């Protein structure tokens, strides 16, 4: 494979899953010998982190009509001077600026990545502006195709996780005063209404009524849902059994203290947190929405249930809570899938991306 010159554009100024994916992709592709640069807004956290990691980052304002016109001219100059093979855009705002600039600059391949599972609004930023589209799951790919993008112009590239070193001893149980024989069902997710924290509480409550050693742990922050969840737990009288730990930076340490991972999300483009849980040797329970079914193997590494089905969610949790042998078997199968097969590794991401870029460049005669 020839070495490529690639530039990514991103208009967002916060740093979430989408920006994390861009950072990991650029790092993995650089490790394979490709040249990577980025175009971001000056105040973007992604720009700061990429610069700290040694990447060249071009900054310009992307908000407002004036900056739209200025941005096209500025990015056109960046693309021509950098002689990039690939421009990869990520958000609608940077796509309508950078992709137009890419067309004017004659950039050989312009790719738009779709990170979200919600309905596509402006289709032209997937058809008229980029040459090709990548998606983070087959579910998102199928939606893009159903909206009118040609199937041969869309490819799935799963987001990777960076595997942490093994955790010898989690501090979770000592922090919460839990015993070794307590059964802990854990959830790691930003506190948003669509993440289904209340659904998990409703599914766990009847099980807790007859199992005094059963506990639930939520890791993640986000107002006002954090406060609303806290109030709901108090309303149900479960403050001693359901623990809200807020935002934490030591997620692998906390995952190592769980027995089961569960997330009753109602909307998800992919759901790499299920992969992170499996990497820690946990059986997972997830809802059949978006690309969740692609993140684990139903019946082998976890249990998939319909969304908003409290009875099915309770039954799935009960199976794992009451059967430590099943927990062990599914947890080991998940660990093997992630660590040994490398399905969601940064290396696999880079290999897949590299192959797709080169195939599309060849198709376009470049």
N, C-alpha and C positions, 0 to 999 in steps of 0.2 A: 504494500500500500504506500502510495506517495504521501509525503508530509503536506498537510494542508494549512492554509492561513485562514483562521476562523475568527469572526467577531460576533459577540452576543450583544443584543440591546435589551434593556429592561427599564421601564419608566417608574416602577414602584420604588418608594423611598423606605418602606419598612423592610423587615427581614423575616420572612415566614418560610413555609414549605417550598414555594415556588422559587424564591431566591436561593434557598439552600440547595435545591436541585441544580440551579445554574452554577453555583459555586462548585459543587461536586463534579458536575459534568466538565467544567473547564479544567479543573485540577486533574481529572482522570485522562482527559484528552491531551493535556500537556505532558503527562507522564508517558504517553505513547509517542512523543516527539513532535506533535503538532504545535503550531504557533497560535496562541489565544490572546485576544484582547476583548475589551468590553466598552459599551457606551451606556452611561447611566446619568441620572440627574445628580447635581453636585452634592445634595444632602442625603443621598441614598446610602443606607448602611451596607448594601452590597458593594458599592464602589469602595467604601472604606476597607471592607474585609478583603476584597480582591487586591487592592493596592498593597495591603499588609502582606499578602501572599506572593507578592512580586509580579503581579500582572499589570500591564499597561491599561489604564482606564481613562477613557475620554469622557468628560462631563459637560453637559449642556442642559439648560432648562427645557422641559417638554410641555409645560402647561400653557394654555392660551393660544389664540390665533397667531399672534405675533411670533411666539416661540415655535409654532408649527412651521411657519415659513422659514424662520432662521435655522431651525433644526434640520430641515431638508437640505438646505445649502451647506450647513456645517458637516452633516454626516456624509453627504455626497463627496465632500473634500476628503474626509477621513477614509472613506472606502477607496477612492481613487489613489490616494497616497499610499495606503496600506496594501493595495493590490490583493485584496482578500478573495479567496475562493468561495467562502461561504459566509453569508450573513444570517444569523439565527435570531429572530425576534420572539418576544414572549408575551407581552401585554398588548391590548388593542391600541393604546396610545402610542407606544413606541413603534408598533407595526405601521401605523398610518404615516409616521414620519420616516422611520428608517427604511421601510420597504420601498416607499416612493423614491427615497434617495438612492437605494440600491438599484432600482430600475433605471434611474437617470445615469448612475455611474457605470452601468453595465456589469454589475456583480454577477458572476456565473450562476450562483445558486442562492436563492433566498428562501429560507425555511421559517415557518411559523410554528411554534410549539404551543399546543393547547394543554393547559394544566388542570382545567376545571371540568366538573361534571354537569354543571347547569346548562340550560338551553343556550345555544349560540345565538347572539343577537345580530351583529353585523356580519353577514356572510362574506361580504366583499373582502374583508381582511383575512380571509382564508382562501379565496378563489382568485381575485383580481390582482392582489398585491404580491403574495409570496408565490414561488414556483411549486413548493411542496409543503406538507404539514406533518409534524410528528405529534403524537399524543402519549400520555402517561399510562394509558391502559387500553385494552381492546374495546372496553365499554365506551370510552370517549371516542375512539376511532370509529366505531359503528355509528355513533351519533353524528359525527362530522360527515360521514358518508351519506347518512340518511338526509342530511341537510343540503346535499348537492355537490360535495367535493368528490371527485373521481377516486375510486378505491385504490388505483395504482399510484395515486399521488399522496397517500396517507400511510404512515407507518407507526407502529407502537414501539416506544423505547421506555421500558420501566425505569422509574426513579430508583437510585441505589441507596443502600444504607452502608455507612462506614462501621464495620464491626468493631465494637470496643473490646479491650482486653477482658478476659474472664474475671468475674467478681468472686473473690474467695468467701467473703462474708458480708452480706447486706446489713446495713444499719437500720433498715425499716422497722423491724419488730422491736428493737430496743427503743427506738424513737417513740413508738406508739404504745409500748408496754404490752406487746402481744407475745404469747407463748409459742414455742416451736410447733406445738400440735394444733394451734389455731389454723383454720383454713382461710386464706386471704384471696379474695377475688379483686384484682386491680384493674384500673382503667387509666390510661394516659392520653389526654386530649385537651386541647384548648377549650375553655368553657364557652361554647356557643350552643344556642338552642337546638341546632340541627345535629349535635353530637349525641343526643339521646341520654344524657345523664339521668334525667327524671325517669325515663323508661327502664333504665337499669335498677334504679331504686325500687320501682314498683315490682320488678321481677324478682328482686332479692328479698324484699320484705317478708313474703310468706315463708321463704326458706329459713330466714333468720328466726322466725317465731318458734321453730322447732329444733334449731341447731345453735346452741349457745356459743359454740366455738367458731362460728362463721362471722367473718368481717369483710367489709368493702372499703377499698382505698381509691380515692380520686386524686390524680396528679394533674395539675394544670390550672391556669388562671384565666381571668377574663371577666370584666364587669359588663353588665350587671348579673350575668348568669351565675357567677360564683356565689354572689350573695343570695340569689334566688334559690340556688341549690342548697345552700347552707340553711336557709329558712325552711325549705321543704323537709330536709332531714330532721330538723327540730320539731316541725309540725307532726311528723310521724313518730317522734320519740326515739329516734335511732342514733342519737349523737354519740353513744358509746360503741356503736357498731359500724357506723359509716364515717370514715375519716377523710377530710379534705385537706390536702397538703399544699395546695397552691402551686405556683410556678417553681420548678426545681431544675437545677442544672446537672443533677446526678441521676438521671433517669435509669441508666444501666444498673446502678446500685439499688434503686427501688424495685426495678423489675425482678432482680434476683431475690427479692423478699416475697414476691407473689407466688401463689400456687396456680392461679388461673388468670388469664388476661381476657377481658371482655370489653367490647365497645359496640353500643347499639346505635351507631350512626345512621342518620336518615338520608344523608347525601355525601358521597365520597367519590372523587375522581379515581383514586387508587387505594390509598390506605396503607402506607408503608409502616405505620406504627404496628400493624399486625406482624410484619416481617421482623421488626425489632424485638417484639415479644417472643417470636419463635426462636430468634437467635439466642435468647436467654433461656431456651429450653421450656417455654411455657405452652400449654395447650391454649387455643384461642377460641373465643365465641364471637361471631360477627354477624352482621345483618347483610342480606343479599341485596345490596344497592350498589350502583356504580361499578367500580372495578374491584370491590372487596373480594369477590369470589376468585379473583386472579392472584390474590395475595397469599392464600393458604389453600390446603387441599381438604375439602369437606370430607369428614369421616376418617381422615388419616392424621392430619396435624391440628384439626379443630372441627368446630361444628358451625354450620351456616344456618341461619334462621330467617324467616320472612321479616321485613321491617314492620314495626308497630304491632307485633304479635306477642303480647305479654306472656301468654301461656306457653308458646313455643320457646321463648327466651328463658322462662323459668325452668322448663323441662330440660333444656340444653345445659343450663347451669347446674341443675340438680344432678344430672348424669355425671358431670365431672367432679362436683363437690363430694358426692357419695362414693366415688370409685377412684381411689388413689392409683390403682394399677392402670386404669384408662388414662388418667392424667400423665402418668409416667410414660406410657407408650406414645401418646400423641405428642408430648413435649419432646421426646427424643427424636421422633420423626420430623418434627419441625426444625429442631436444631440441625439435623443432618441435611435437610433441604437447603437451609440458608448457608451453613458453613461449608459443606462438602460439595454441593451442586453449584453454589455460587450464582444462583439465578438472579439475585438482586445485588450483585457486587458492583463496585465502581469499574472494575476491569471489564465485566460483561457489558455495562453501559457504554464504555468507550469502544469496545469491539463492535457492538451493534451500531452505534452512531457513525463510526468510521466507515463501516460497510455500506450503510444507507447513504451517507454523503457521497461516497465514491460512485455508487450505483446511479444516483440521481445526476451527478455531474456527467457521467458517461452517457446517460439517456439524453441529456441536454447538449451533447456534443462538445462538452468542455473538458 
